Amino acid sequence: MVKLVSIVGQTSSGKSGLALELAQFFDGEIVSADSRQIYRGMDYSTGKESTEELERVPHHLINILNTGDLYSLADFQKDAYKAIDDIAKRNKLPILVGGTGLYARSVVLGYNLSNAKSDENYRKELLSYSREKLLEILHEYGIDNVDAQKSSRHLVRMIEKAKFGDKEELPNCPRYDVLQIGIKWTREQIYDRIEKRLDQRLPHIIKEVENLLKSGTKKEFFDRMGLEVKFASDYILGKFESYDKFREELLKEERHFAKRQDTWFKKDNVIWLDGNSDYVSEAKKLIQNFLEK
């Protein structure tokens, strides 16, 4: 079975930097598990590494689509499988890295995904509903006891599958032998890292989103692309009374998001490395033992 290293964790925890170090040390290649970095023209907006860093080791599933293009979990899983298998065939170490928990899980656990098709207009309508309304619709299909951790987008997909006649979750089919690691910081430290990183990138994010809006990218697309892009488009369109209010609200939501990520990844089989230790050396030892097993 192909061995895969997966690096997960909260935003601003240092996943990408660790992945670069490990890929260079173990002659590996990186597969992005980020639902936003697949889009071109959104470098600062999605927290991509610099061009120089991306060129240090081969990266996959970054800059593969234009803004506005649709991309599903099933699309990601298929593309990730293809990239990982290709990396392994060339005797390189595949390293999956990213904070989109559902993307990472779909590969690590081997989700058996449905072939149910999505109707874009119906999906837009569903996405406008509250979580309570989505749960009501699922109840009408006879689906109750929904995991409270499932996001609204996941609930929408469950409704699409139920409408298609696929009401039951299919058993997982793991394809890889996986070592999953993450970097753990105290809450105060991760909040500080989030704030510093945000302030470094925010002027660039605003400029990127302004350019994309001018080039015809729809506001609805930004609303699906995560907090920073959504809030930046709202700010540009005059929905905040000031820059300071915009930054304050965005930072608050980023911290809430980090808390939700922490809860999400607690359910996964992750070896957590202390961010205050020499976690790079610890990760190298873990991977070396994993590869020698």
C-alpha angles and dihedrals in degrees: 000000000000114000116231130186114209122194115196138160147107127331113276092015094122101258096142095047091050091048091054092051092048095044091054093045096047098033091248139151128226127237112195117227094188118121093210106040089072088079125089120229094030103095103136091027092063099033097248119174117256120274089254092053093046088054094051090077132005114272127198132203095022121122095002100130140044120241111273095032115126121239124177134201088253090054090052095047092050093048093044092051090050093049095045093048091049092049092049092048088058090053093249125132113253112219118192112202134174147098099244095107096194092053092051093046093049089063101032094049096030099236112213096224126205124246090222111138123230127228107215095209092048091046091053089051092050092048089058091059126094120251089252091055092049090051089051090054091049089050089055088057089051095255114135137152092054115184106260089220094065112109124232089255089055090051090051090053090049089055091050090051092047090051088052089053097254103120102154129075109243118228117266120255108201113206101184143051099239135200108191121195137170141180117247124206131174115264091252091051095049090048090052092048091049092052095048093047092047093052091050093053106031100089089049092047091054091050093049093049091046090054093047092049090050091050091056106266108152123242089234089065092056091049088062096046103078137271103299095050094042093049092044092054090048090051093049090050091053101254093133124065093222144358090253092055090048092051092045094052093043093050091050092052092045089056092049089050091052089053091052091049090051090053092046096052093046086076092057128083096253130156104219119214120205109248089213092059132069089278094166091062091044091052091050091053092048092050094045090054090045092053093047094051 
